[in-house]
Amino acid sequence: MSPRNAGVVGVPDIDPSDDHLPLLNALPMAASIYSWKNDKLWVCGFNDAFLALLRSAADDDCKNLYAHHANGEAGAFVANFLHDPATAPTDLDYEVGETPQKRYCKLKLAPLLPDGEGHARCLLSAVDVTAEVKAEQNLRAEMLRDSLTGLPNRLRFTETIEALDETPARGIDHAVLAIDILRFSRINESMGSLAGDELLITFARRLMSALRSGDMLARTGGNEFGILVSLRRGVQDAMAAAARIHDLLSTPFKLSELEIKVDCAIGIALKSGDVEAEELFRNAQFAVKQAKASGKPEVYAPSEAREARRRFSIETELRRAIDNEELELAYQPLVDLRSGAVTGFEALARWTHEDRGRIGPTEFIPVAEESGLILDLGRWALDRAIATIAAWDRQNEGGLPFYVAVNLSAIQIARDDVVTCVGETLRHHGVSGDRLTLELTESAIVQDPGRAMRVFEGLKGLGASLSMDDFGTGYSSLAYLQKLPIDVLKIDKSFVRQMLDDSDSVSIVRAILSLAEALGMATTAEGIEGAPLATTLAALGCRTGQGYHFARPLAPDDALQFFREANPTITKN
């Protein structure tokens, strides 16, 4: 008979002549001796501690007790060892009884000499580890519980999601809702952390009332909660859960003597078989960011997440590219629309990635602004542009009569010491301030008009010119425009390119030109892609233009050559 199918155990009386009985009684632990004979597992002897450990209140009969254990996991464990002690396991974690009286044991086997008839024998010792196991269970329970709200924490939440793959329910899908309390920090700052804790506890209670049977609520962060919901109608059920939450939050929360209206952002991620628990929750958190922007619950969209990961990757690689000076500046000519002479160049950052190829500025400039890298990028561009002017001047006696325009981000104005940086760069390269024009957008003014005014006045004190880029597409008022020391208005290409086909665009351009003339400002039109546009703009009174009609952005040497060809009176030294 196979040891895994051992027959009913025999329970003979303890034979006093058995040499091992004194040993069993002397052992400080629960122990018994087993043998295998007549295709059955036999108990040759046991001590009182062993019997007490295995005895249960439901069955005190000694024979039935041993039959119960020997015909189960423990019996197979012993029988396997008796048949093959060289390879069979010698340790087993074993449970005795039912909750709440369940006890936990560690069983260990050791070989003994065969009995007088040659039957294999072994010693089974048992150690009660119930106290240790329960202490570990209690500690783990504490580790999986949020101490403030009593809810499961993030670890318990993700473990529950992982368990869904082990016992999938037919016809039922699941989704994770991530819920972020908006402006929670303001409550802590104004009312104190105790009020914040009170809000979290009350908020958790309200969320509990929005759950259906089988749903799970957890506190997954400081002011963030997660809900695991079952779906029978797909995303419709998840959106319904989000609607219930919003309805519950419509009633203000009472903290101390104040009633506070609490808003939240809800992100939803639908569970699919190939997504791990942590990734699923991160997907829901990504949707929360979108919900904050849109003001309504959002469902995770993989395409948008891929784009976010690409932006993060670009941020990392852009930082490395700036440090290793892997970027370049290209120079697009600024042309006098009446004479055709080149009066300056706009310096434009260009990045060719060794693996991705060319990455356009419309992609990496926003990433630089969002991450703060625009400060380093802006300083690099300023230094490289001024250094290029100095290099060109050294090739021509007396220098060259043109300027270079460098873009200035609103974030640079807000966070960097722009005036000091520009002044030091001009002095370092020996270039006068009138050779530099700094281009900025209207957002630089809107964010902090007072600081912008101080920065602009400092730049003007260095002799630099200021140009307002993309004029007409931003938010600045005419009052600001009148007060600020702006020298040039750049007409956005979205108006310029439509002039020949759209009379409204012509009217807008004409209005900008009239405004600039009234304020004593020069004008530059960007996006000129054909001779008719250049001629029309010149006839309307626009002074300078740039665009593919004249030239694409050029490498430094090509830009210098273009200047010489467009300005034949300038001779090389």
GUZA-102455 format. One record per residue (C-alpha): residue in one letter; x, y, z. Coordinates in steps of 0.2 Angstrom, whole numbers, plus 5000, padded with zeros to 4 digits. Example, Ala and Ser with C-alpha at 12.3 -4.5 7.8 and 13.67 -1.06 7.14 Angstrom:
[r 'A',[5062,4978,5039]],
[r 'S',[5068,4995,5036]],
end
This chain:
[r 'M',[5000,5000,5000]],
[r 'S',[5006,5017,4996]],
[r 'P',[5011,5027,5011]],
[r 'R',[5000,5041,5006]],
[r 'N',[4985,5029,5007]],
[r 'A',[4990,5022,5024]],
[r 'G',[4976,5011,5033]],
[r 'V',[4968,5014,5050]],
[r 'V',[4982,5017,5063]],
[r 'G',[4984,5004,5076]],
[r 'V',[4985,5010,5094]],
[r 'P',[4992,4997,5105]],
[r 'D',[4996,4998,5123]],
[r 'I',[5013,5005,5128]],
[r 'D',[5024,4990,5130]],
[r 'P',[5035,4993,5145]],
[r 'S',[5049,4983,5137]],
[r 'D',[5051,4995,5123]],
[r 'D',[5068,5003,5125]],
[r 'H',[5062,5020,5119]],
[r 'L',[5048,5023,5131]],
[r 'P',[5059,5029,5145]],
[r 'L',[5067,5041,5132]],
[r 'L',[5050,5047,5127]],
[r 'N',[5045,5051,5145]],
[r 'A',[5061,5060,5148]],
[r 'L',[5060,5071,5133]],
[r 'P',[5055,5089,5137]],
[r 'M',[5044,5090,5121]],
[r 'A',[5029,5081,5114]],
[r 'A',[5035,5065,5105]],
[r 'S',[5030,5049,5099]],
[r 'I',[5037,5034,5090]],
[r 'Y',[5030,5027,5073]],
[r 'S',[5033,5011,5063]],
[r 'W',[5027,5004,5047]],
[r 'K',[5021,4986,5047]],
[r 'N',[5008,4976,5038]],
[r 'D',[5005,4990,5026]],
[r 'K',[4999,5001,5040]],
[r 'L',[5006,5015,5050]],
[r 'W',[5008,5011,5069]],
[r 'V',[5010,5021,5084]],
[r 'C',[5023,5012,5095]],
[r 'G',[5022,5024,5109]],
[r 'F',[5020,5042,5114]],
[r 'N',[5022,5053,5130]],
[r 'D',[5009,5063,5139]],
[r 'A',[5014,5080,5131]],
[r 'F',[5011,5073,5114]],
[r 'L',[4994,5067,5118]],
[r 'A',[4989,5083,5126]],
[r 'L',[4995,5093,5111]],
[r 'L',[4985,5083,5098]],
[r 'R',[4970,5081,5109]],
[r 'S',[4954,5091,5105]],
[r 'A',[4939,5094,5115]],
[r 'A',[4928,5086,5102]],
[r 'D',[4936,5069,5103]],
[r 'D',[4946,5063,5118]],
[r 'D',[4946,5045,5112]],
[r 'C',[4964,5040,5110]],
[r 'K',[4962,5028,5096]],
[r 'N',[4950,5040,5086]],
[r 'L',[4962,5054,5090]],
[r 'Y',[4977,5045,5082]],
[r 'A',[4967,5039,5067]],
[r 'H',[4961,5057,5063]],
[r 'H',[4979,5063,5063]],
[r 'A',[4988,5048,5055]],
[r 'N',[4976,5047,5040]],
[r 'G',[4978,5065,5036]],
[r 'E',[4993,5076,5032]],
[r 'A',[5003,5071,5047]],
[r 'G',[5001,5052,5043]],
[r 'A',[5007,5054,5025]],
[r 'F',[5022,5065,5032]],
[r 'V',[5027,5051,5043]],
[r 'A',[5024,5037,5031]],
[r 'N',[5034,5045,5017]],
[r 'F',[5049,5047,5029]],
[r 'L',[5048,5028,5035]],
[r 'H',[5048,5023,5016]],
[r 'D',[5062,5034,5011]],
[r 'P',[5071,5043,5025]],
[r 'A',[5085,5049,5013]],
[r 'T',[5074,5061,5002]],
[r 'A',[5058,5063,5012]],
[r 'P',[5055,5080,5021]],
[r 'T',[5059,5080,5039]],
[r 'D',[5049,5096,5044]],
[r 'L',[5031,5100,5043]],
[r 'D',[5021,5115,5049]],
[r 'Y',[5005,5107,5056]],
[r 'E',[4988,5115,5062]],
[r 'V',[4978,5106,5076]],
[r 'G',[4959,5110,5079]],
[r 'E',[4948,5124,5073]],
[r 'T',[4948,5143,5075]],
[r 'P',[4948,5150,5088]],
[r 'Q',[4956,5136,5098]],
[r 'K',[4967,5131,5083]],
[r 'R',[4985,5128,5088]],
[r 'Y',[5000,5128,5077]],
[r 'C',[5014,5115,5078]],
[r 'K',[5031,5111,5070]],
[r 'L',[5034,5093,5067]],
[r 'K',[5051,5085,5065]],
[r 'L',[5056,5067,5061]],
[r 'A',[5072,5058,5066]],
[r 'P',[5076,5040,5061]],
[r 'L',[5077,5026,5074]],
[r 'L',[5084,5008,5073]],
[r 'P',[5072,4995,5066]],
[r 'D',[5062,4985,5079]],
[r 'G',[5066,4967,5083]],
[r 'E',[5056,4962,5067]],
[r 'G',[5065,4973,5056]],
[r 'H',[5051,4986,5054]],
[r 'A',[5057,5004,5051]],
[r 'R',[5054,5016,5065]],
[r 'C',[5056,5035,5068]],
[r 'L',[5054,5048,5081]],
[r 'L',[5041,5062,5079]],
[r 'S',[5043,5077,5090]],
[r 'A',[5031,5092,5090]],
[r 'V',[5034,5109,5096]],
[r 'D',[5019,5121,5100]],
[r 'V',[5022,5137,5091]],
[r 'T',[5005,5144,5093]],
[r 'A',[5010,5160,5103]],
[r 'E',[5023,5164,5090]],
[r 'V',[5012,5162,5075]],
[r 'K',[4998,5172,5083]],
[r 'A',[5010,5186,5087]],
[r 'E',[5016,5186,5069]],
[r 'Q',[4998,5186,5063]],
[r 'N',[4994,5201,5075]],
[r 'L',[5009,5210,5069]],
[r 'R',[5005,5207,5051]],
[r 'A',[4987,5213,5054]],
[r 'E',[4994,5229,5061]],
[r 'M',[5006,5231,5046]],
[r 'L',[4991,5230,5034]],
[r 'R',[4979,5242,5044]],
[r 'D',[4979,5261,5044]],
[r 'S',[4981,5266,5062]],
[r 'L',[4970,5282,5060]],
[r 'T',[4955,5276,5051]],
[r 'G',[4956,5257,5054]],
[r 'L',[4955,5254,5036]],
[r 'P',[4966,5242,5026]],
[r 'N',[4982,5251,5020]],
[r 'R',[4990,5251,5003]],
[r 'L',[4999,5235,5006]],
[r 'R',[4983,5226,5011]],
[r 'F',[4974,5234,4996]],
[r 'T',[4986,5228,4983]],
[r 'E',[4987,5210,4991]],
[r 'T',[4968,5209,4989]],
[r 'I',[4969,5214,4971]],
[r 'E',[4983,5201,4968]],
[r 'A',[4972,5188,4976]],
[r 'L',[4958,5191,4963]],
[r 'D',[4970,5182,4950]],
[r 'E',[4971,5166,4961]],
[r 'T',[4952,5165,4963]],
[r 'P',[4944,5173,4948]],
[r 'A',[4925,5175,4948]],
[r 'R',[4916,5170,4933]],
[r 'G',[4907,5185,4924]],
[r 'I',[4914,5198,4936]],
[r 'D',[4927,5210,4932]],
[r 'H',[4935,5223,4944]],
[r 'A',[4941,5241,4944]],
[r 'V',[4951,5252,4956]],
[r 'L',[4945,5269,4961]],
[r 'A',[4959,5281,4967]],
[r 'I',[4951,5296,4977]],
[r 'D',[4961,5311,4981]],
[r 'I',[4954,5324,4993]],
[r 'L',[4958,5341,4985]],
[r 'R',[4966,5356,4994]],
[r 'F',[4968,5345,5010]],
[r 'S',[4984,5353,5015]],
[r 'R',[4975,5370,5017]],
[r 'I',[4964,5362,5030]],
[r 'N',[4980,5356,5040]],
[r 'E',[4988,5373,5038]],
[r 'S',[4973,5383,5043]],
[r 'M',[4965,5372,5056]],
[r 'G',[4979,5360,5062]],
[r 'S',[4983,5342,5060]],
[r 'L',[4969,5336,5072]],
[r 'A',[4956,5344,5062]],
[r 'G',[4964,5336,5046]],
[r 'D',[4963,5319,5055]],
[r 'E',[4945,5321,5060]],
[r 'L',[4941,5325,5042]],
[r 'L',[4950,5309,5036]],
[r 'I',[4940,5298,5048]],
[r 'T',[4924,5306,5043]],
[r 'F',[4928,5305,5025]],
[r 'A',[4932,5287,5027]],
[r 'R',[4915,5283,5035]],
[r 'R',[4906,5292,5021]],
[r 'L',[4915,5282,5008]],
[r 'M',[4911,5266,5017]],
[r 'S',[4892,5270,5015]],
[r 'A',[4895,5271,4996]],
[r 'L',[4901,5253,4995]],
[r 'R',[4891,5239,4989]],
[r 'S',[4893,5221,4996]],
[r 'G',[4910,5214,4990]],
[r 'D',[4918,5231,4988]],
[r 'M',[4934,5236,4998]],
[r 'L',[4939,5253,5004]],
[r 'A',[4957,5256,5009]],
[r 'R',[4967,5272,5014]],
[r 'T',[4982,5271,5002]],
[r 'G',[4990,5288,5006]],
[r 'G',[4990,5304,5017]],
[r 'N',[4974,5311,5009]],
[r 'E',[4971,5297,4996]],
[r 'F',[4959,5282,4997]],
[r 'G',[4957,5267,4986]],
[r 'I',[4941,5257,4982]],
[r 'L',[4941,5240,4974]],
[r 'V',[4924,5238,4965]],
[r 'S',[4916,5223,4956]],
[r 'L',[4909,5226,4939]],
[r 'R',[4895,5217,4931]],
[r 'R',[4892,5231,4918]],
[r 'G',[4910,5236,4915]],
[r 'V',[4915,5254,4917]],
[r 'Q',[4897,5259,4919]],
[r 'D',[4897,5252,4937]],
[r 'A',[4914,5261,4941]],
[r 'M',[4906,5277,4935]],
[r 'A',[4891,5274,4945]],
[r 'A',[4902,5271,4961]],
[r 'A',[4911,5288,4957]],
[r 'A',[4894,5296,4956]],
[r 'R',[4888,5289,4973]],
[r 'I',[4904,5296,4980]],
[r 'H',[4901,5313,4973]],
[r 'D',[4883,5313,4980]],
[r 'L',[4889,5309,4997]],
[r 'L',[4902,5323,4997]],
[r 'S',[4889,5336,4992]],
[r 'T',[4885,5338,5011]],
[r 'P',[4898,5349,5020]],
[r 'F',[4909,5341,5033]],
[r 'K',[4907,5349,5051]],
[r 'L',[4924,5352,5059]],
[r 'S',[4924,5361,5076]],
[r 'E',[4912,5375,5073]],
[r 'L',[4915,5376,5054]],
[r 'E',[4906,5368,5039]],
[r 'I',[4918,5363,5025]],
[r 'K',[4914,5358,5008]],
[r 'V',[4926,5344,5002]],
[r 'D',[4930,5341,4984]],
[r 'C',[4939,5326,4977]],
[r 'A',[4947,5319,4961]],
[r 'I',[4943,5301,4956]],
[r 'G',[4953,5291,4944]],
[r 'I',[4947,5274,4938]],
[r 'A',[4958,5260,4931]],
[r 'L',[4949,5244,4925]],
[r 'K',[4958,5227,4929]],
[r 'S',[4965,5217,4915]],
[r 'G',[4974,5200,4917]],
[r 'D',[4991,5207,4912]],
[r 'V',[4992,5221,4924]],
[r 'E',[4999,5219,4942]],
[r 'A',[4991,5226,4957]],
[r 'E',[5004,5240,4960]],
[r 'E',[5003,5245,4941]],
[r 'L',[4984,5245,4942]],
[r 'F',[4984,5257,4956]],
[r 'R',[4997,5268,4948]],
[r 'N',[4985,5268,4933]],
[r 'A',[4971,5274,4944]],
[r 'Q',[4983,5288,4952]],
[r 'F',[4987,5293,4934]],
[r 'A',[4969,5295,4930]],
[r 'V',[4967,5306,4946]],
[r 'K',[4979,5319,4939]],
[r 'Q',[4968,5320,4924]],
[r 'A',[4953,5321,4935]],
[r 'K',[4960,5336,4944]],
[r 'A',[4963,5345,4927]],
[r 'S',[4945,5341,4920]],
[r 'G',[4935,5342,4936]],
[r 'K',[4926,5325,4933]],
[r 'P',[4930,5307,4936]],
[r 'E',[4942,5300,4923]],
[r 'V',[4946,5283,4917]],
[r 'Y',[4964,5278,4914]],
[r 'A',[4969,5279,4895]],
[r 'P',[4984,5269,4891]],
[r 'S',[4989,5280,4877]],
[r 'E',[4990,5295,4888]],
[r 'A',[5000,5286,4901]],
[r 'R',[5012,5281,4887]],
[r 'E',[5014,5299,4883]],
[r 'A',[5017,5304,4901]],
[r 'R',[5030,5290,4902]],
[r 'R',[5038,5297,4886]],
[r 'R',[5038,5315,4894]],
[r 'F',[5047,5308,4910]],
[r 'S',[5059,5299,4899]],
[r 'I',[5063,5314,4889]],
[r 'E',[5065,5324,4905]],
[r 'T',[5079,5312,4911]],
[r 'E',[5088,5312,4894]],
[r 'L',[5086,5330,4892]],
[r 'R',[5095,5333,4909]],
[r 'R',[5109,5322,4903]],
[r 'A',[5109,5331,4886]],
[r 'I',[5111,5348,4894]],
[r 'D',[5125,5342,4906]],
[r 'N',[5134,5334,4891]],
[r 'E',[5131,5349,4879]],
[r 'E',[5123,5338,4867]],
[r 'L',[5110,5351,4861]],
[r 'E',[5114,5364,4848]],
[r 'L',[5108,5381,4843]],
[r 'A',[5101,5385,4825]],
[r 'Y',[5099,5402,4819]],
[r 'Q',[5084,5408,4809]],
[r 'P',[5087,5425,4799]],
[r 'L',[5076,5440,4804]],
[r 'V',[5074,5450,4787]],
[r 'D',[5070,5468,4784]],
[r 'L',[5054,5466,4773]],
[r 'R',[5058,5481,4762]],
[r 'S',[5076,5480,4759]],
[r 'G',[5079,5461,4761]],
[r 'A',[5094,5464,4772]],
[r 'V',[5097,5452,4787]],
[r 'T',[5095,5462,4803]],
[r 'G',[5097,5448,4815]],
[r 'F',[5094,5430,4820]],
[r 'E',[5083,5420,4832]],
[r 'A',[5093,5407,4841]],
[r 'L',[5083,5391,4842]],
[r 'A',[5087,5375,4852]],
[r 'R',[5089,5359,4843]],
[r 'W',[5091,5342,4850]],
[r 'T',[5095,5326,4840]],
[r 'H',[5094,5311,4851]],
[r 'E',[5106,5297,4847]],
[r 'D',[5092,5284,4848]],
[r 'R',[5076,5294,4846]],
[r 'G',[5082,5305,4832]],
[r 'R',[5077,5323,4831]],
[r 'I',[5066,5329,4846]],
[r 'G',[5057,5345,4842]],
[r 'P',[5057,5360,4853]],
[r 'T',[5038,5359,4854]],
[r 'E',[5040,5343,4864]],
[r 'F',[5056,5345,4875]],
[r 'I',[5053,5364,4879]],
[r 'P',[5037,5360,4889]],
[r 'V',[5045,5346,4898]],
[r 'A',[5060,5357,4902]],
[r 'E',[5047,5370,4909]],
[r 'E',[5037,5358,4919]],
[r 'S',[5053,5350,4927]],
[r 'G',[5063,5366,4930]],
[r 'L',[5076,5361,4918]],
[r 'I',[5072,5377,4908]],
[r 'L',[5083,5387,4920]],
[r 'D',[5098,5377,4914]],
[r 'L',[5093,5376,4896]],
[r 'G',[5090,5395,4896]],
[r 'R',[5107,5399,4903]],
[r 'W',[5115,5387,4891]],
[r 'A',[5106,5395,4876]],
[r 'L',[5110,5412,4881]],
[r 'D',[5129,5408,4884]],
[r 'R',[5130,5399,4867]],
[r 'A',[5121,5413,4857]],
[r 'I',[5132,5426,4864]],
[r 'A',[5147,5416,4862]],
[r 'T',[5142,5414,4843]],
[r 'I',[5140,5432,4841]],
[r 'A',[5158,5435,4848]],
[r 'A',[5165,5421,4837]],
[r 'W',[5157,5430,4821]],
[r 'D',[5163,5447,4826]],
[r 'R',[5181,5440,4828]],
[r 'Q',[5180,5435,4809]],
[r 'N',[5175,5452,4804]],
[r 'E',[5184,5468,4807]],
[r 'G',[5174,5480,4818]],
[r 'G',[5160,5467,4821]],
[r 'L',[5144,5464,4812]],
[r 'P',[5128,5475,4812]],
[r 'F',[5115,5463,4818]],
[r 'Y',[5108,5456,4834]],
[r 'V',[5103,5438,4841]],
[r 'A',[5086,5435,4849]],
[r 'V',[5085,5422,4863]],
[r 'N',[5069,5416,4870]],
[r 'L',[5066,5419,4889]],
[r 'S',[5054,5408,4898]],
[r 'A',[5041,5414,4910]],
[r 'I',[5048,5402,4923]],
[r 'Q',[5066,5409,4921]],
[r 'I',[5059,5427,4925]],
[r 'A',[5050,5419,4940]],
[r 'R',[5064,5409,4947]],
[r 'D',[5081,5414,4940]],
[r 'D',[5091,5430,4942]],
[r 'V',[5090,5434,4924]],
[r 'V',[5097,5451,4924]],
[r 'T',[5113,5445,4933]],
[r 'C',[5115,5430,4922]],
[r 'V',[5113,5441,4906]],
[r 'G',[5125,5454,4912]],
[r 'E',[5139,5441,4917]],
[r 'T',[5137,5432,4900]],
[r 'L',[5138,5448,4890]],
[r 'R',[5154,5454,4900]],
[r 'H',[5162,5436,4899]],
[r 'H',[5161,5436,4880]],
[r 'G',[5164,5455,4877]],
[r 'V',[5147,5458,4868]],
[r 'S',[5137,5474,4871]],
[r 'G',[5119,5473,4877]],
[r 'D',[5112,5481,4861]],
[r 'R',[5117,5465,4851]],
[r 'L',[5104,5455,4861]],
[r 'T',[5085,5454,4860]],
[r 'L',[5076,5443,4873]],
[r 'E',[5060,5436,4867]],
[r 'L',[5046,5432,4880]],
[r 'T',[5028,5427,4880]],
[r 'E',[5013,5436,4888]],
[r 'S',[5012,5423,4902]],
[r 'A',[5028,5430,4909]],
[r 'I',[5019,5446,4913]],
[r 'V',[5003,5438,4919]],
[r 'Q',[5011,5427,4932]],
[r 'D',[5019,5441,4942]],
[r 'P',[5018,5459,4934]],
[r 'G',[5028,5467,4947]],
[r 'R',[5043,5455,4946]],
[r 'A',[5042,5455,4927]],
[r 'M',[5043,5474,4927]],
[r 'R',[5059,5474,4938]],
[r 'V',[5067,5461,4927]],
[r 'F',[5063,5470,4911]],
[r 'E',[5070,5486,4918]],
[r 'G',[5086,5478,4923]],
[r 'L',[5088,5470,4906]],
[r 'K',[5085,5487,4898]],
[r 'G',[5098,5494,4909]],
[r 'L',[5110,5482,4901]],
[r 'G',[5106,5489,4884]],
[r 'A',[5096,5473,4878]],
[r 'S',[5080,5474,4868]],
[r 'L',[5064,5465,4873]],
[r 'S',[5052,5457,4861]],
[r 'M',[5035,5450,4865]],
[r 'D',[5033,5434,4856]],
[r 'D',[5016,5426,4850]],
[r 'F',[5007,5442,4852]],
[r 'G',[4988,5441,4851]],
[r 'T',[4987,5423,4858]],
[r 'G',[4990,5427,4876]],
[r 'Y',[4981,5436,4890]],
[r 'S',[4990,5452,4894]],
[r 'S',[4980,5468,4894]],
[r 'L',[4984,5484,4885]],
[r 'A',[4987,5492,4901]],
[r 'Y',[5002,5481,4904]],
[r 'L',[5008,5483,4887]],
[r 'Q',[5008,5502,4888]],
[r 'K',[5018,5501,4904]],
[r 'L',[5031,5488,4900]],
[r 'P',[5047,5493,4891]],
[r 'I',[5043,5482,4876]],
[r 'D',[5053,5486,4860]],
[r 'V',[5046,5473,4847]],
[r 'L',[5029,5465,4845]],
[r 'K',[5030,5448,4836]],
[r 'I',[5015,5444,4826]],
[r 'D',[5010,5425,4829]],
[r 'K',[5012,5414,4814]],
[r 'S',[4994,5408,4816]],
[r 'F',[4988,5425,4810]],
[r 'V',[5001,5427,4797]],
[r 'R',[4999,5411,4788]],
[r 'Q',[4980,5414,4785]],
[r 'M',[4981,5431,4779]],
[r 'L',[4979,5427,4761]],
[r 'D',[4964,5417,4763]],
[r 'D',[4956,5425,4779]],
[r 'S',[4950,5443,4779]],
[r 'D',[4949,5442,4798]],
[r 'S',[4967,5437,4800]],
[r 'V',[4972,5452,4789]],
[r 'S',[4961,5463,4801]],
[r 'I',[4970,5456,4816]],
[r 'V',[4987,5459,4809]],
[r 'R',[4983,5477,4804]],
[r 'A',[4977,5480,4821]],
[r 'I',[4993,5474,4829]],
[r 'L',[5003,5484,4817]],
[r 'S',[4993,5500,4821]],
[r 'L',[4994,5496,4840]],
[r 'A',[5013,5494,4839]],
[r 'E',[5015,5510,4829]],
[r 'A',[5005,5520,4842]],
[r 'L',[5016,5513,4856]],
[r 'G',[5032,5516,4847]],
[r 'M',[5036,5498,4845]],
[r 'A',[5044,5489,4830]],
[r 'T',[5035,5473,4823]],
[r 'T',[5041,5456,4817]],
[r 'A',[5030,5443,4808]],
[r 'E',[5034,5425,4810]],
[r 'G',[5029,5411,4799]],
[r 'I',[5031,5419,4782]],
[r 'E',[5032,5405,4769]],
[r 'G',[5030,5414,4753]],
[r 'A',[5033,5430,4743]],
[r 'P',[5015,5436,4743]],
[r 'L',[5015,5435,4762]],
[r 'A',[5031,5445,4763]],
[r 'T',[5025,5458,4751]],
[r 'T',[5008,5460,4759]],
[r 'L',[5016,5462,4776]],
[r 'A',[5028,5475,4770]],
[r 'A',[5014,5485,4762]],
[r 'L',[5004,5485,4778]],
[r 'G',[5020,5492,4787]],
[r 'C',[5027,5477,4796]],
[r 'R',[5046,5480,4797]],
[r 'T',[5054,5463,4800]],
[r 'G',[5049,5445,4795]],
[r 'Q',[5056,5427,4797]],
[r 'G',[5050,5411,4790]],
[r 'Y',[5054,5397,4778]],
[r 'H',[5052,5409,4763]],
[r 'F',[5069,5417,4768]],
[r 'A',[5078,5402,4777]],
[r 'R',[5075,5388,4789]],
[r 'P',[5085,5388,4805]],
[r 'L',[5104,5387,4800]],
[r 'A',[5119,5380,4808]],
[r 'P',[5131,5394,4814]],
[r 'D',[5143,5394,4799]],
[r 'D',[5128,5393,4787]],
[r 'A',[5120,5407,4796]],
[r 'L',[5135,5418,4794]],
[r 'Q',[5137,5414,4776]],
[r 'F',[5118,5418,4773]],
[r 'F',[5121,5435,4782]],
[r 'R',[5135,5439,4770]],
[r 'E',[5126,5435,4755]],
[r 'A',[5110,5445,4760]],
[r 'N',[5121,5459,4765]],
[r 'P',[5135,5461,4751]],
[r 'T',[5142,5477,4758]],
[r 'I',[5148,5467,4774]],
[r 'T',[5166,5461,4769]],
[r 'K',[5175,5447,4778]],
[r 'N',[5190,5452,4788]],
end
